[in-house]
Amino acid sequence: MRDTCDTLRTARSRPRDGLRVNEGLVVSATAQAEELAVVAATAAQDKLATDVIAIDVSAHLALSDVFVICSGANERQVAAIVDNVEDELRKLGHKPLHREGARDGNWILLDYPEIVVHVFLAEAREFYRLERLWNDCPRVDLPELAGTAS
């Protein structure tokens, strides 16, 4: 049985600009989205984020290609992770369209045109379980990161 992402990839009549095609299927997020996801994941890990993963949601969402998801141990660490991700992506000329959840501190979302970065407190991540919601979508390969358990 084919998963939802495969079905949606096949259903597209034309790939979006920048998407790669393999055997007639749209198979992945744009190369730029994957590169930004790696930068964001590395920046998060630099501030000791745990369980850093990237999920290719391009077959499900027209507004974003990749979700980067990670956890921090406390609100202060979550804020530091978010700040570092923003700083590193800004160095490459990218700034978020929106930043949500900063007041609460349990889950901060950085919305960029091609990626969305979710930084959770560990308890909030367990509660919302985004990985389970997007389980049928492929993971983006990230370089080996210390502190990553995926």
Protein Blocks (a to p, Z undefined) as FASTA:
>chain_A
ZZfklmmmmmpmbdcehiaceehiafbdcfklmmmmmmmmmmmmmnopahiacddfklmp
mkbfbdcddddfbfklmmmmmmmmmmmmmmnopacfbdghklnomaccdddfkbccdddd
fklmmmnommlmmmmpccddddddehiaZZ
